Amino acid sequence: MQVISAEQVHQSLNFPVLIAALDRAFAGTFHMPARQVFPLTEQEDNHDAFAVLPSWNDEVIGVKAFTYFPDNGAQQLPTLFSKILLFKRDHGEPLAMVDGTSVTYWRTAAVSALAAQKLARPDASRLLLLGTGNLALPLLRAHASVRQLTEIQVWGRDVKKAEAVVAAFRAEHPALQITAVSDLRAAVRSAEIIVAATGSAEPLVLGEDVQAGCHVDLLGNHSPDRRECDTELVVKSCVFVDYTPNVVREAGELLIPRDEGRFSMEEIFADLAACCRGVAGRRFTEQITLFKSVGTALADLVTAHLVQRQLSVPENRAEQS
């Protein structure tokens, strides 16, 4: 059984190949029981959790286990630690244990870009990113790999961190216009694609500011009592999700409007699988599309399996020779 490190994950992947693999996987046959998230304390202000995410398709079985400690940043520690176990589908032989934290960054960014491919207007080219954490650069790289962006704006509570993200991405893409912004509401008003990866407890993206035809991707929160957008945005949008069984239990962006009596889970238009199968998507140019994701075991499975296969190629060639 292979033991695959974070460094090996980063060296093995690129976004165009990963996004295409995810597109095929969500369009195909898979099984994904609702993930189990276990709070580790009963304190209302403590969101420490442990989770288990199983899935399988015709090729491979996988399970990711992760811990989520949102206050770890104060101790200079990652908020997420995780591992993914892979097994052969045909007879259950263990294949690999893969670093799950690095896979999480790659698959989260890739799913964000894949959803934008399916739901944003084809001509959308102005992107606003909210968030300056570990996902910031992967998200920018993923979207830039599949779309001709003309302008990127980055917002964060700490403008110096936003400027650091801008500087790092500009070094990779010197011809692309990218700036750090401090006026969030003005940036929202001008954006054609909005990606929020903040974990904010209170709404940052307000419905009254989002222009017609915009695509909004909310991925930073998976707690039922927190949200990155307000109720107005949910009500005025066509709502899509990565995987309904997870979202209806964990996404405050939809649960809070439901509890206010202004949204029903039956109003979720479609999930990512339906979009990848071509049976759902943006219906007209001026429509606001909202994609809410909390993460899926299938995306973990596909990403980890892609890494495992990439790293197995030299070994396979050696055996054949």
N, C-alpha and C positions, 0 to 999 in steps of 0.2 A: 504494500500500500504506500502510495506517495504521500509525503508530508510537504505541503506547498506553502511557502512563506509569502508575506506581503510583497517583498521585493520581486519575487517570481511572478506574482499576479500582475504587478505594474509592468513588468518587462514583457509579458505575454499578450497584453490586450491593446487594441486600438478601437476607437469608437465606431467608425463605419462598419467594421466586421461585427462588433458586438451588437450594435443596433439592428443590423440585418438578422442576426441570429435570434434576437428577442422577438422581432417581427414574425419570423417563421414559427417560433415556439408558441407565441400567443395565438397565432392563427391555426395551430395544429391541435392535436389531442393531448390533454394533460389532466392530471388530478391534483387538487390542491385543497386539502381540508383547511378549515379556518384555523389560523394560527392561534396559539395559546400564549397569552401575555399575563404574567403573574405579578401583581404589585408585591413589593418586598416589605412594605410597611403599611400601617393603617393611618398614617399621618396625612392629612389633607394637603399639606404643602410639600410633601415628599413624593416624587414621581419615580423613584428607583424601581426598576422592574427587571424581570427575567422572562425571556420568551423562547418558544420553540416553533419553528416553521418547517413543516414537512411538505414535500411534493414529489411527483414522479411523472415521467412520460414513457414513451416506448423504448428509450435508450438507457435511462439512468434514474436512480432513486436518490433523493437527497434530503437532508435535514440540517437546518441552521439553528444553532443555539446562540443567543446573545444576551448580554447584560446591558442595561441602559441606566446610566447614572448622570443625569443632566447637570449636576453641580460639580462634576469632576474638573471642569475647567479651572476652578479656583485653586485646585491642587496640581495644575499643569498636567492633567491626565485626560486621555480621550474619554468622551462620554459613552462610546460604544466599544465593547470587546465581543468578538464572536468567532466561531469556528463552524465550518461546513463539512459534513461527512457525505461522501458520495459512494454509491453501491451500484454494481451492474444490475440492470433491470432483468436480464434473462435468468440469472441464478443467484443474485444477491451477494456476489463477492465484493468485499470492500475495494474501492478504487483509490480514494484519496481523502486526506483531511486537509482542507484549504483554509487559509487565513480568511475569515469572514468579514473583518473590518474593511480591508482593502476592496473586497468584492462588493461590499455595500456601497462604497463610494462610486465605483464604476457602474454598477447596475442602476443605482438611483439616478445618476446623471444620464445614463443611456435611455432609461425609461422616460425621463423628462423630455429628452430630445425626440424620442419616438412618438410620444403623445403629441408634441408640437407638429411633427410631420403629418400626423393624421388630422389634427384639429385646428391648427393656426391657418390663417389665410396663406395661400401659396406665395403671395408677394410681401408678407410680413417680414420686415428687415430691421426694425428697431426693438432691441431687447433691453429690458430692465431686470437686473438681478438684485434681489433683497437678500443680504446675508454675506458674511465674510469669513465663514468657518471653513472646515476641511472640504466641504462640498463646492465651494465657490469656483475654484479653478476647474475641477472636473465638469461642472455644469456648463461653464463657458466653452470649454473645449468640445463638449458633446454637441452643443447647439451649433457652434461654428463649423463642425465637421459635416453637418447635413443641411445647412442653410446659408445662403449668401447674405450675411448680416452687413448692414451699412453703419450701424451705430449701436454701441453697448453702453449702458449706464449701470453703475454699481453703487448701491446704497448700503450703509451699515450704521449702527448706532455710534460706532467709533470711526470717524472719518479717516483717521490714519490707517486703520485696518483696510478700509475700502480702497484707499490710495495704494496700499501694498498689493492688494489683489490686482488693481489696474496695472501697476508697474510690472508685475510678474506676467500677466497675460499680454501686455504690450510688447514685452521682450520676445514672446513667441509669435505674435502677429503684429509687427510694426506698422503695417499698412492699414490696419483696422482702427476706426475711431472708437476709443473707449475712454470714459471719464468717470471719476467719482463724483457723486452728487450728494448734497445735503438736504435739498428740498424734495422730500419724498413725494408729496402730493403732486407737485409739478411734474416730476418724472413719471408718475403713474399716468397722468393725463396725456402724455406724449407717446407712451409705449404701445407697441403693437403685440408684443409678447412679454408677459410678466412672469418671472419665476421667483417664488418666495421660498427661501430655505433658512428660516430664522428660528423656528420653535417658539415664536412669540406667544405670550399668554393673551395678549389683547390684539384686536384687529389692526393691521397696518395698511392693507389694501382696502380702500373704501369704494363701495359701489358707485357713488356719485362721481368719482374721479375717473373711472374706467371708460374709455371711449368705445363706441360701437365698433364691432369687428375685432376686438382684442381677444387674445387667448391668454388665460390666466392659469398658471400651474402652481399649486400649493402643495409643498412636499415636506415642510419643516416640522410639522406637528403630527403626532399620533396619540394625543390625549383628548378625552371626551370633553374636558372643561377648558380647553385652550383653543385659540383659532388665529389664523393669519389674515382673515378677511372678515368683513362684517356681513350681517344678514342681507342687507340690500344687494350686495353683489351676488349672493347665492340666488336670490329671488329673480334677478334680472338676467341670469345666465342659463345656458343649457349645460347641465351638470353631467360630467363623465367621471368615472373612477377607475382606479387600477384593478380592484377586486372587491366586489360588493360586500361579501361576508366580513371582511376585515374593516372596511370603511364604516359600515353601519354600527360598529361597536366602538370605534376608536377616534373618529374624526370629528372634533368639536366644531369644525367649519360647517358641518351638516347637522350634527346633533343639537347644537344650540338653537339654530333656526327652527328645527323640528319641535323642540320643547317650547319655543315661543309661539307655535302654531302657525308659522309662516312657510314651512317647507315640509314635504312628506318624502320619505325615502323612496316611495313609488315614483317620484318625479326624477330620480336618477335616470338619465336617458340611456346610457349604455356603459359597459366596461371596456377595458383596453382590448380584450379578446375580440369583442364585436367590431371594434375599430380595425383591428388587424385583419379580420376576416372580410372587411369591406362592407359590412351590413349596417354600419353606423358611422357618423362623423358630422362635420360642419354642414349645415343645411343651406345657409345663405351668407352672403358677404358681411352683412352688418351684425350678424349674430355674435354675441359674446359667449365664448366657450370657457368653461371652468373645469379643469382636471384636478381632482383631489386624489393624491396617492399617500398611502401609509406604508408601502413596501409589500412585495410579494415573494413567497417562497419560490415560485417558478422563475422569477428573474434571478434570484440567488443560484438556483439550480443550473440554469442555462449559462450564467457567467462562470461559475466554478467549473462546470463541465468543459466549457470552451478553453479555460486555462489548462485543465488537466490534459485535454487532447493536444493542445499546443506543446506542452512539455513532454508528452509521450512520443512525439514524432521522431526525435533523434534516437530514442531507445528502440522504437519500432524498426527504424532503418537499419540500426546496428544488428538487430536480430535477423532481418531479412538478408543481410550481407553475410 
